[in-house]
Amino acid sequence: MAKIDAKSVIVCGIGVVLLGVSIYFFLLGVSLMVDYHVAPSLLAAAIGFACLSASITLLRSWIISRAVEKE
């Protein structure tokens, strides 16, 4: 079984937190669209996409670095 260091746990945790933040902003954008607040809802959706992109990139690089360390 592979040893998990603190840096790996922190990076994975930040990626999961960013994923949760992106879901929050997507839901906020939808709730703002219901009230016809178009500009804030688009801003919330853009922030959600940015957080989603950052979390996917972070988690993908974490997975690749773990695979390289095993070799």
Buried (B, 14 or more C-beta within 10 A) or exposed (E): EEEEEEEBEEBBEBBEEBBEBBBBBBEBBEEBBEEEBEEEBEBBBEBBBBBBEBBBEBBEEBEEEBEEEEE
